[in-house]
């Protein structure tokens, strides 16, 4: 799959996502613009067909982990995943870029004061009003041109960082509090060192059994692409690929709002493409948008069950096993009100103060040494792992993004607590045991 991604899949999607940002959507007629969106949806669909195939790379990681644990029986069952860490990714590149921006701020007294004393909603205008700010914004805007296609989650209706830079500014406010030990390259080099040590150790233990060693190498050759493909397909398909789709959609929304078909530009995200065309032709879609907003407001109150139906009695399916490791199988709840059970995703034990982060607009409240409690994480959250001392997530398994990055950064992580964000509150003191998969409340 590593070869397919590098030689076939990525080259097939790059031309479209590189061309899309440079089209002049405003100059297009209504018909051409609507047709352009239809064509872009075809490319979008092709990207997600590749996305679906890429999910199977997790099976190779799952197989390797099973083989490793059965062969070596390590004390830490997440050890095999550390052998798959420490490879270059676009997420690492994005983190390096933010880190460099944060060091420029930290090394400039005027910029540091601005970031420490200004609300993120006002930062852009204040930065634009100072000489130091203007100079720094040139680098910041260059960063956004490359990495600003991401959003909090991968939903077309969510503004990207390029459109709303509050999220990266929030992250930078947290980053400037971190010392040099938070440098992403420091964490990366440590992950590489650990990977190479574990790899050499494993091969050394199998040196006297050529057949077993060959089996180990076979599994590793398939699994070693896991991290790179997982992170990089996310950058090109889920982030840039989704971000460019907003460009024609927002232009269509602007035109519909100008015609009075919808109340505001972003109402376009509540319409299907034939309804957008009807709106361009003069149909008022305001009532339709209003009904759908009401429906969404009602459905968002519904808490879905963890699963629907029961798993049939059948031989183990490799993909089902991978899904269980990706999303996690909820553990038995704790009978102790001061203990939350989860899945140990990254070894280690640390005590710290809780900060519940529901989305990236709250990133700046994280202080070095805090325990980040969240529902889940996505690649845009990666810089926060340099600030927090441990991560506790409501969802996920040992192959979830949260678990992967925690191991990369060498920090304790407990996932699939189900109730972490509901029970834990800012300011509580907790101990996170990433080996046992428990979170103990020490002080409420």
C-alpha positions in Angstrom: 0.0 0.0 0.0 3.0 2.3 0.5 3.9 1.8 -3.1 0.3 2.3 -4.3 0.0 5.6 -2.3 3.4 7.0 -3.5 3.2 5.9 -7.2 -0.4 5.7 -8.1 -3.0 7.2 -5.6 -1.3 10.4 -4.6 -0.2 11.3 -8.2 -3.8 10.7 -9.3 -5.3 13.2 -6.9 -2.6 15.9 -6.7 -3.4 17.7 -10.1 -6.9 18.5 -9.1 -6.3 19.7 -5.5 -3.3 21.8 -6.7 -5.4 23.4 -9.5 -8.6 24.0 -7.5 -7.3 26.9 -5.4 -6.2 28.9 -8.4 -9.5 28.9 -10.4 -11.4 32.2 -10.6 -14.8 31.1 -9.4 -16.1 34.7 -9.2 -15.5 35.2 -13.0 -17.6 32.1 -13.9 -21.2 32.3 -15.0 -23.8 30.6 -12.8 -24.0 27.7 -15.1 -20.3 27.2 -15.4 -19.9 27.6 -11.7 -22.5 24.9 -11.0 -21.0 22.6 -13.6 -17.5 23.2 -12.1 -18.8 22.1 -8.7 -20.3 18.9 -10.2 -16.9 18.1 -11.8 -15.2 18.8 -8.5 -17.6 16.4 -6.7 -16.5 13.7 -9.1 -12.9 14.2 -8.1 -14.0 14.4 -4.5 -15.7 11.0 -4.8 -12.6 9.5 -6.4 -10.5 10.8 -3.5 -12.8 9.1 -1.0 -12.7 5.8 -2.9 -8.9 5.9 -2.4 -9.6 6.9 1.2 -11.7 3.8 1.7 -8.9 1.6 0.3 -6.3 3.3 2.5 -8.3 2.4 5.6 -7.1 -1.2 5.1 -3.5 -0.2 5.8 -4.6 -0.4 9.4 -5.0 -4.2 9.0 -1.3 -4.5 8.4 -0.5 -2.6 11.6 -3.0 -4.7 13.5 -1.4 -8.0 12.1 2.0 -6.8 13.0 1.0 -5.8 16.5 -0.7 -9.2 17.1 2.4 -11.0 15.8 4.8 -8.9 17.9 2.7 -9.4 21.1 2.3 -13.1 20.6 6.0 -13.5 19.9 7.6 -11.3 22.5 4.8 -10.8 25.2 6.0 -7.3 26.1 4.8 -5.7 29.4 3.3 -2.9 27.4 0.9 -4.2 24.7 1.3 -0.9 22.8 5.0 -1.5 22.3 4.6 -2.9 18.7 3.0 0.4 17.7 6.2 2.2 18.9 8.0 0.2 16.3 5.8 1.8 13.7 6.4 5.4 14.9 9.0 8.0 13.9 8.4 8.4 10.2 8.2 11.8 8.4 4.6 13.0 7.8 2.7 16.2 6.7 1.4 16.5 10.3 5.0 16.7 11.5 5.7 19.4 8.8 2.6 21.4 10.0 3.8 21.1 13.6 7.3 22.3 12.7 5.8 25.3 10.9 3.7 26.4 13.9 6.7 25.8 16.2 8.9 28.1 14.1 6.2 30.8 14.2 5.9 30.4 18.0 9.7 30.7 18.5 9.6 34.0 16.5 6.9 35.3 18.9 8.8 34.0 22.0 12.0 35.7 20.9 10.3 39.1 20.4 9.2 40.9 23.5 6.5 43.0 21.7 5.0 40.0 20.0 5.0 37.9 23.2 3.2 40.7 25.0 0.6 41.0 22.2 -0.1 37.2 22.3 -0.2 37.0 26.0 -2.5 40.0 26.6 -4.8 40.0 23.5 -7.9 37.9 22.9 -7.5 35.8 19.8 -10.5 37.4 18.2 -8.7 40.7 18.2 -5.2 39.5 17.5 -5.2 39.8 13.7 -6.3 43.5 13.7 -3.8 44.4 16.4 -1.0 42.5 14.6 -1.8 44.4 11.4 -1.4 47.6 13.3 2.2 47.1 14.5 5.5 46.8 12.6 6.5 43.6 14.3 3.0 42.2 13.8 3.1 42.9 10.0 6.4 41.3 9.6 5.3 38.2 11.5 2.0 38.0 9.6 3.9 37.6 6.3 5.3 34.3 7.7 2.0 33.3 9.3 0.0 33.9 6.0 2.6 31.8 4.1 2.1 29.0 6.6 -1.7 29.3 6.1 -1.3 29.0 2.3 0.2 25.6 2.8 -1.3 24.2 6.0 -4.4 26.4 6.4 -6.7 24.0 4.6 -7.5 22.2 7.8 -10.4 22.6 10.1 -11.5 21.3 13.5 -13.2 18.3 11.9 -13.6 17.2 8.4 -16.9 18.8 7.5 -17.4 20.9 4.4 -19.4 23.5 6.4 -16.6 24.2 8.8 -14.4 27.2 7.9 -10.7 26.4 7.3 -7.8 28.0 9.1 -7.2 30.1 6.0 -10.7 31.6 6.4 -10.7 31.8 10.2 -7.2 31.9 11.7 -8.4 32.0 15.3 -7.7 28.3 15.8 -4.0 28.4 14.8 -3.6 31.7 16.8 -5.1 29.9 19.8 -2.7 27.1 19.4 0.2 29.6 19.1 -0.9 31.2 22.4 -0.4 27.9 24.0 2.8 27.1 22.1 4.7 30.2 23.3 4.4 28.9 26.9 6.3 25.7 26.0 10.1 25.4 26.5 12.5 24.0 23.9 11.7 20.4 25.0 8.3 20.8 23.2 10.1 21.1 19.8 8.3 18.6 17.4 11.7 17.6 16.1 12.9 16.7 19.6 9.9 14.4 19.9 10.4 13.0 16.4 14.0 12.2 17.0 13.1 10.4 20.3 10.5 8.4 18.4 13.0 7.4 15.7 15.5 6.3 18.3 13.0 4.2 20.2 11.8 2.6 17.0 15.3 1.7 15.9 16.1 0.3 19.4 13.0 -1.9 19.5 13.5 -3.0 15.9 17.1 -4.1 16.5 16.1 -5.7 19.8 13.3 -7.7 18.1 15.4 -8.9 15.2 18.2 -9.8 17.6 16.0 -12.0 19.6 14.9 -13.8 16.4 18.3 -14.1 14.9 18.4 -17.8 15.8 15.1 -18.6 14.1 15.4 -17.6 10.4 11.8 -18.6 9.7 10.4 -16.5 12.5 12.6 -13.6 11.6 11.4 -13.7 8.0 7.8 -13.7 9.2 8.6 -10.7 11.4 10.2 -8.8 8.5 7.2 -9.7 6.3 4.8 -8.2 8.7 6.9 -5.2 9.3 7.4 -4.4 5.7 3.6 -4.3 5.3 3.0 -2.3 8.5 5.8 0.3 8.4 3.9 2.5 5.9 0.9 2.8 8.3 1.8 6.1 10.0 2.9 7.9 6.9 -0.1 6.9 4.8 -2.6 7.5 7.7 -1.3 11.0 8.3 -0.5 12.0 4.7 -3.8 10.8 3.1 -5.5 12.8 5.8 -3.6 16.0 4.8 -4.2 15.6 1.0 -7.8 14.1 1.1 -9.5 15.1 4.3 -7.9 18.5 4.7 -6.8 20.1 1.4 -9.2 18.0 -0.6 -12.2 19.1 1.5 -10.9 22.6 1.9 -10.8 23.3 -1.9 -14.4 22.2 -2.2 -15.5 25.1 -0.1 -14.3 27.6 -2.7 -17.1 27.1 -5.4 -19.7 26.3 -2.7 -19.1 29.6 -0.9 -19.3 31.5 -4.2 -22.6 29.8 -5.0 -23.8 30.7 -1.5 -22.8 34.3 -2.0 -24.8 34.5 -5.2 -27.8 32.8 -3.7 -27.8 35.2 -0.8 -27.4 38.2 -3.2 -30.5 36.9 -5.1 -32.4 36.6 -1.9 -32.8 32.8 -2.3 -31.2 32.2 1.0 -30.6 34.5 4.0 -26.8 34.2 4.3 -24.0 32.7 2.3 -23.4 29.7 4.6 -27.0 28.6 4.2 -25.9 27.0 1.0 -24.5 24.1 3.0 -28.1 23.1 3.8 -28.9 22.5 0.2 -28.4 19.7 -2.3 -26.8 20.6 -5.7 -30.1 20.5 -7.7 -31.6 22.9 -5.1 -28.6 25.2 -5.5 -29.3 25.3 -9.2 -33.0 25.9 -8.6 -32.0 28.8 -6.3 -29.8 30.3 -9.0 -32.8 30.1 -11.4 -34.9 32.1 -8.9 -36.5 29.6 -6.5 -36.5 30.9 -2.9 -34.9 28.2 -0.7 -35.2 30.1 2.6 -38.0 27.9 3.9 -36.2 24.7 3.0 -33.0 25.9 4.8 -34.9 26.9 7.9 -36.6 23.5 8.1 -33.3 21.7 7.8 -31.6 23.9 10.4 -34.4 23.0 12.8 -34.0 19.3 12.0 -30.3 19.5 12.7 -30.8 21.4 15.9 -33.1 18.5 17.1 -30.9 15.7 15.9 -27.8 17.1 17.6 -29.5 16.6 21.0 -29.7 12.9 20.4 -27.0 10.8 22.0 -26.5 7.7 19.7 -25.8 4.3 21.2 -22.2 3.0 20.9 -23.3 0.2 18.5 -26.4 -0.9 16.6 -27.2 -4.6 16.6 -24.9 -7.5 17.7 -21.8 -8.9 16.2 -22.6 -12.2 14.5 -20.9 -15.4 15.4 -18.4 -15.8 12.7 -14.6 -16.3 12.2 -12.6 -13.2 13.1 -12.5 -10.7 10.2 -9.2 -8.8 9.9 -11.0 -5.6 9.1 -13.4 -6.0 12.0 -10.4 -6.5 14.3 -8.8 -3.3 12.9 -12.0 -1.4 13.4 -12.1 -2.5 17.0 -8.5 -1.3 17.4 -9.3 2.0 15.6 -12.5 2.9 17.5 -12.1 0.8 20.6 -14.3 -1.6 22.4 -15.8 0.2 25.5 -14.4 -1.3 28.8 -16.4 -2.2 31.8 -17.3 1.0 33.7 -15.6 1.5 37.0 -17.6 1.0 40.3 -15.4 3.6 42.0 -16.7 7.2 41.4 -13.1 8.5 41.5 -11.9 6.1 38.8 -12.7 6.2 35.0 -11.9 3.2 33.0 -10.7 3.4 29.4 -8.2 1.8 27.1 -4.5 2.2 27.7 -3.2 3.6 24.4 0.2 5.0 25.4 2.2 3.8 28.4 3.3 5.9 31.4 1.8 7.6 34.4 1.5 11.3 35.1 -0.5 13.5 37.5 -1.8 16.9 36.3 -4.5 19.5 36.2 -7.5 18.8 33.9 -8.3 21.1 31.0 -11.3 20.0 29.0 -10.8 21.0 25.3 -14.1 20.5 23.3 -12.6 22.0 20.1 -9.6 23.9 18.9 -11.0 27.3 19.8 -10.2 26.3 23.4 -6.6 25.4 22.6 -5.1 28.4 24.3 -6.3 27.4 27.8 -3.9 24.5 27.8 -0.8 25.1 30.0 2.4 23.0 30.0 1.8 20.0 32.2 -2.0 20.0 31.9 -4.0 16.9 31.2 -5.9 17.4 28.0 -9.4 15.8 28.2 -11.3 15.7 24.9 -13.8 13.8 22.9 -11.3 12.8 20.2 -8.4 14.4 18.2 -7.7 14.9 14.6 -4.3 15.8 12.9 -5.0 19.6 13.4 -4.8 18.9 17.1 -1.3 17.5 16.9 0.5 20.7 18.2 -1.4 20.5 21.5 0.5 17.2 22.3 3.6 19.4 22.8 1.8 21.3 25.5 -0.1 18.6 27.4 1.4 16.1 29.8 -1.2 13.4 28.9 -4.4 12.9 26.9 -7.7 11.4 28.0 -10.3 10.9 25.2 -13.9 9.8 25.2 -13.5 7.7 22.1 -10.9 5.7 20.1 -8.7 2.6 20.3 -5.0 1.8 20.1 -4.9 2.8 16.4 -6.8 6.0 16.8 -5.2 9.3 15.9 -5.1 10.3 19.6 -3.2 7.1 20.5 -0.8 7.3 17.6 0.3 10.8 18.4 0.6 10.2 22.1 3.0 7.3 21.5 4.9 9.5 19.0 5.3 12.2 21.7 6.0 9.6 24.4 3.2 10.7 26.7 0.5 8.7 28.6 -2.9 8.4 26.9 -6.2 6.8 27.8 -8.9 6.5 25.2 -12.5 5.3 25.1 -13.4 6.6 28.5 -16.9 7.4 27.1 -17.5 9.9 29.9 -14.2 11.8 30.4 -15.5 15.1 29.1 -18.7 14.7 31.1 -17.2 13.8 34.5 -13.8 15.6 34.5 -13.8 19.4 34.9 -11.2 22.1 34.5 -9.0 22.4 37.5 -9.4 18.8 38.8 -6.2 17.0 39.7 -6.0 13.5 38.1 -3.6 10.7 37.6 -3.5 9.2 34.1 -2.2 5.7 33.8 -1.7 5.0 30.1 -0.5 1.4 30.8 -3.6 0.3 32.8 -6.0 2.5 30.9 -7.4 4.3 34.0 -7.9 7.9 35.1 -8.0 8.5 38.9 -9.5 11.7 40.2 -7.2 12.8 43.0 -8.7 16.2 43.8 -12.1 17.6 42.6 
